[in-house]
Amino acid sequence: MRFTFCPDCGQKLSARDLGDEHDVPWCDGCGRPWFEMFPCCVIVLVRRAGKFALIKQNSCEQSERDKYVCVSGYIKTGESAEQAALREVKEELGLDPLYCTLVSSYVYKKKQMLMLGFCVDADEGEFSLSDELCEAKWFNKEQAVELLGKTTVGDRLISDILSKGI
C-alpha cells in the first residue's frame, strides 16, 4: 500500500528523495517518511518422523479447493515471526511444535506479500483442525515435493528445506 495522506495527521504527503530512496511519500507536518507497506506472513512446513503435514483450506477459490498447501498465516502486531509460525501450527493443526527453524524469506507476488518460511518439527499427537481447514494429512518426502510443486512458495520452501538439510 502506498500512502497518499499521512496516517497520523491526515496531511497530504509530498515526494522526497531520501538517500538512495527516491520519491518516498513524506509528511511535512510530522517530518517523517511513509514507506510502502505490505503484509508479512509465515509459511510453515510441519514435519514429524520424516513426513510432512499438508493442508487443504476451506477459504480457497473453487479451483484450488483440492490443492494441498503448507500451514500459513499473518504475523500479528507485537508477535515475532517465530511466534507466529508456532501459533499457526497449534491453531490450524492442534499439534504441539517442538523446534522452529527459519528457512528463508519469499516474495509472494500474487498477493503482494512477504512470506517468512519455517520448518517446524511437531510432537506426537492427532490433528485437531481449525475451522479454516477441511483436511490435513501426512505425506512422505516424495509426495510432499510433488504436491507442493503445484504451489509457488510451498515449492520453494520444501526445496530449500531439503537442499539445506534442515
N, C-alpha and C positions, 0 to 999 in steps of 0.2 A: 504494500500500500504506500503510495506516495502522498504526502500531506500537502494540502493547498493552504490550509489555515492552521495556526498554532493550536495544538490540543490543550494547552494550558490557558492562554489568554484570549484566543479566538482571532487574533490579528492575522491579516493576510500575509503569507510568507513571501519572501523575495528569494532570488537565487544568489548564492555566494560561492566563490571559489575558496576552498579550504585545503591548502597544500596541493596534494595530488588529486583531491576530490574536486570535481567541477560541478557547478550548478546544483549545489546542495541547498535544499529548502532551509531558509534562515528566518528566525523571528527577531526583528529589530527590537520589539518590546521586551522580550525575555533575554535577548542576547545569546541565543543558542541555536544550534543546528537541529533539524529533524530529519534524520536519515530514513530511508525507506524501511518499512517493517515487513516481515514475513513470518508466518507461523513456524515454530520449531516443534518437531515431533520426535518420538523414538520409534524405532522398528526393532523388534526383538525376535531372534530365533531361539526358541526354547529347546534345550537338549537334555536327554536323560538316557544313560546306558547305550550310547551310540545311535540313538534315534532322535528325530526332530518332530516337535509338535507344530502342526499347521492347522489353520482355522478357516472356516467359511463364515462370512459375516452376513447378518440379516439386512444391513443397510446398503448393500451393493446394488448397482443397477442390475436390471433383469438379466442382461447379457453376461454379467460377471458373477452371478449367484453360485455357479458351480466351481468357481476358482478358489483354490487353496492359497492362502497368504500367511504372512508372519503376523504375530501379535504387534499392534502398533497403537499409538495414542499421543495426544498433545501433552506437552510439558506444562504443568500448572505454575502459576506465579508463586515464587518462593520455594520451588522444588528444583533439585538438581536433575540432570538428565538420567543419572543412575537411579535416583529415587523414582523417577517416572517409569523407567524400564521395569523395576521391581514391582511397583504398584500395578502396572498394566498386566503383568503376568499373574499376579494374585487376583486382580479384579476379573480378568477375562477368562482365565483357566481354573482359578481356585487352587493353584499349585503354590507351594512354598519355594521361593527361589533360594538357592544355596550360594552361587557365585555369579557375579555380573562382570562381564568384560566388554569394554568399549572396543569395537572393531574398526569403525571408520565413520565418516560423515558422507551423506549423499544428497544431491540435489534432486528433488522430485519435480520435474518440470511441469507435469500435467496439472499439479495443484499448487505450483509456485511455493514450495516449502523446502525447508532444510530438515533432513531426517538423520538422526544420530543412531547408528546401528550398534546393537549389542548382541552378545551371545550370553544367555542365562542358563546355567545348569539348575535343574529343578529336582527337588526332593521327591521321594516316592509318594504316591497318592493318586486318586482318581480325579478326572476332570470334574469341575463344578462350574459349568459355563455361565457367563453373564448373559443378560437378555440381548446383548448386541450380537451374539453368535448363534448360529444354527448347528454348528458341528465343529469338533476338534478331533484330530487323530494323530497317532504317532506313525512316522514313516522312517524307513531306513535311509541312509545317505543317498543312494541312487534314486530312490523315489522322490525324496525331497528336492534334489537337484532338478529332476525332470519337471516336477510340479511348479517349482519356483522359477523355472526357465520361461514360464508364461507370464511372469510379472516383470516389473522393471527393477525396483530397488531390492526386492527379495532375492532376485537372481544375483545381483552384485554382492549382497550380504553373505549368502551362503558360499559364493565363490571366494570371497575374502576370508571367511572363517576357515575353509578347507585349505586354501593356499598358504595361509599364515600359520596353520597348525594350531589354531585356537581351540 
